[in-house]
Amino acid sequence: MVEQEAFTLLDIKTAISKSPQIEVRSEATCGEIGFLLIEQMKPDILLIDLLLPDMSG
């Protein structure tokens, strides 16, 4: 997950983590770190804020 607001990130992570079929593997608060994690982890699903301060969706 990539979301600039820490509380929003925590809320989304908490909601998703309630499902035993979904595992949150990484999270970032900026696009630069988020895309580094994407390259490393190769996730099946990605949630990303389209209005990040350092990148545009």
C-alpha contacts under 8 A as a table, 3 or more apart, distances in Angstrom:
res1	aa1	res2	aa2	distance
1	M	9	L	7.59
1	M	24	V	7.78
1	M	26	S	6.50
1	M	27	E	4.65
1	M	28	A	6.35
1	M	34	G	7.46
1	M	46	L	5.95
1	M	47	L	4.76
1	M	48	I	5.68
2	V	9	L	7.69
2	V	27	E	5.74
2	V	28	A	4.82
2	V	29	T	5.61
2	V	30	C	6.48
2	V	31	G	6.75
2	V	34	G	5.69
2	V	47	L	6.30
2	V	48	I	4.57
2	V	49	D	6.03
3	E	6	A	7.26
3	E	8	T	7.23
3	E	9	L	5.68
3	E	27	E	7.87
3	E	28	A	6.46
3	E	29	T	4.95
3	E	30	C	6.75
3	E	48	I	6.10
3	E	49	D	5.15
3	E	52	L	7.25
4	Q	9	L	7.51
4	Q	28	A	7.55
4	Q	29	T	4.19
4	Q	30	C	5.74
4	Q	49	D	7.36
4	Q	52	L	6.27
4	Q	53	P	7.71
5	E	8	T	5.35
5	E	9	L	6.14
5	E	29	T	6.81
6	A	9	L	5.03
6	A	10	L	6.16
6	A	29	T	7.06
7	F	10	L	5.03
7	F	11	D	6.13
8	T	11	D	5.02
8	T	12	I	6.15
9	L	12	I	5.28
9	L	13	K	6.06
9	L	27	E	7.98
10	L	13	K	5.07
10	L	14	T	5.99
11	D	14	T	5.15
11	D	15	A	6.23
12	I	15	A	5.17
12	I	16	I	6.12
13	K	16	I	5.21
13	K	17	S	5.89
13	K	24	V	6.94
14	T	17	S	5.19
14	T	18	K	6.65
15	A	18	K	5.63
15	A	19	S	7.90
16	I	19	S	5.95
16	I	22	I	6.79
16	I	23	E	7.84
16	I	24	V	7.56
17	S	20	P	7.02
17	S	22	I	6.52
17	S	23	E	6.47
17	S	24	V	6.84
19	S	22	I	5.62
20	P	23	E	7.48
24	V	27	E	7.76
26	S	37	L	7.27
27	E	34	G	6.99
28	A	31	G	7.47
28	A	33	I	6.13
28	A	34	G	5.14
29	T	33	I	7.59
29	T	34	G	7.28
30	C	33	I	5.82
30	C	34	G	6.06
30	C	52	L	6.52
30	C	53	P	7.34
30	C	54	D	6.64
31	G	34	G	4.82
31	G	35	F	5.95
31	G	52	L	6.50
31	G	54	D	6.15
31	G	55	M	5.79
32	E	35	F	5.49
32	E	36	L	6.46
32	E	54	D	7.28
32	E	55	M	7.75
33	I	36	L	5.08
33	I	37	L	6.25
34	G	37	L	5.16
34	G	38	I	6.22
35	F	38	I	4.84
35	F	39	E	6.22
36	L	39	E	5.25
36	L	40	Q	6.34
37	L	40	Q	5.06
37	L	41	M	5.83
37	L	42	K	7.94
38	I	41	M	5.32
38	I	42	K	5.34
38	I	43	P	6.50
39	E	42	K	5.71
43	P	46	L	6.54
49	D	52	L	6.03
49	D	57	G	7.40
50	L	56	S	6.01
50	L	57	G	4.14
51	L	55	M	7.24
51	L	56	S	5.65
51	L	57	G	6.23
52	L	55	M	5.29
52	L	56	S	5.99
52	L	57	G	7.54
53	P	56	S	7.45
